Amino acid sequence: MNIADMFGKMQEMQQRLEEAKKKLADITVEGMAGGGMVRVTANAARQILHVQLEADVLQDKEMLEDLIAAATNNALEKAEQAARQEMSKITQGMLPNIPGLDISQLGL
């Protein structure tokens, strides 16, 4: 492979990654806590989109805070998984199979 081919592949990969980043905003996941009393919707771009609370949890401030944190962490964990899946589809065949390579560290 010559330098021009490698540069072209890098540009193509960069374009694909940018497209994938845009797609991540459209992939939504939901995290729950307290048996569904608190639900947090996030997207694969790791943005919180919506928080839904059952009326019962509004009576106990400390419990509500804990449930919101737990549901948010659950949603963000699912968002991370969804992002990894989407990015692996996009980059399949473009990156060499390097054990331990984590493309999430590339700002994706």
JONORNOR-V192803 format. One record per residue. N is the residue number from 1. RES is the residue in one letter. SS is DSSP state (H for helix, E for strand, C for the rest). PHI is phi in whole degrees, -180 to 180 (999 if undefined). NEAR is the number of other ideal C-beta (glycine too) atoms within 8 Angstrom. Layout:
BEGIN
N RES SS PHI NEAR
N RES SS PHI NEAR
END
This chain:
BEGIN
1 M C 999 3
2 N C -93 5
3 I H -63 5
4 A H -63 6
5 D H -64 8
6 M H -65 9
7 F H -63 8
8 G H -62 8
9 K H -64 9
10 M H -65 8
11 Q H -65 8
12 E H -62 9
13 M H -64 11
14 Q H -61 8
15 Q H -64 8
16 R H -62 11
17 L H -66 13
18 E H -64 8
19 E H -63 9
20 A H -65 13
21 K H -58 10
22 K H -66 8
23 K H -66 10
24 L H -60 14
25 A C -67 10
26 D C -92 7
27 I C -94 12
28 T E -111 9
29 V E -136 12
30 E E -128 10
31 G E -107 17
32 M E -131 11
33 A E -149 11
34 G C 64 12
35 G C 66 4
36 G C 93 7
37 M C -69 10
38 V E -126 17
39 R E -127 11
40 V E -125 16
41 T E -103 13
42 A E -134 17
43 N E -112 13
44 A C -70 14
45 A C -87 9
46 R C 64 9
47 Q C -112 7
48 I E -80 9
49 L E -103 7
50 H E -160 7
51 V E -126 11
52 Q E -121 8
53 L E -121 10
54 E C -78 9
55 A H -58 5
56 D H -59 6
57 V H -80 13
58 L H -73 7
59 Q H -82 4
60 D C -125 7
61 K H -59 5
62 E H -65 6
63 M H -64 9
64 L H -61 12
65 E H -60 8
66 D H -64 9
67 L H -68 13
68 I H -64 13
69 A H -62 8
70 A H -65 12
71 A H -66 16
72 T H -66 13
73 N H -62 9
74 N H -63 12
75 A H -65 15
76 L H -68 11
77 E H -65 9
78 K H -66 12
79 A H -63 15
80 E H -62 10
81 Q H -63 8
82 A H -64 12
83 A H -64 15
84 R H -62 10
85 Q H -62 8
86 E H -65 13
87 M H -67 13
88 S H -69 9
89 K H -64 7
90 I H -68 11
91 T H -92 13
92 Q C -57 6
93 G C 84 3
94 M C -98 9
95 L C -106 8
96 P C -66 3
97 N C -78 4
98 I C -110 6
99 P C -56 4
100 G C 85 4
101 L C -69 6
102 D C -116 5
103 I H -71 11
104 S H -66 9
105 Q H -76 5
106 L H -94 6
107 G C 84 3
108 L C -103 10
END
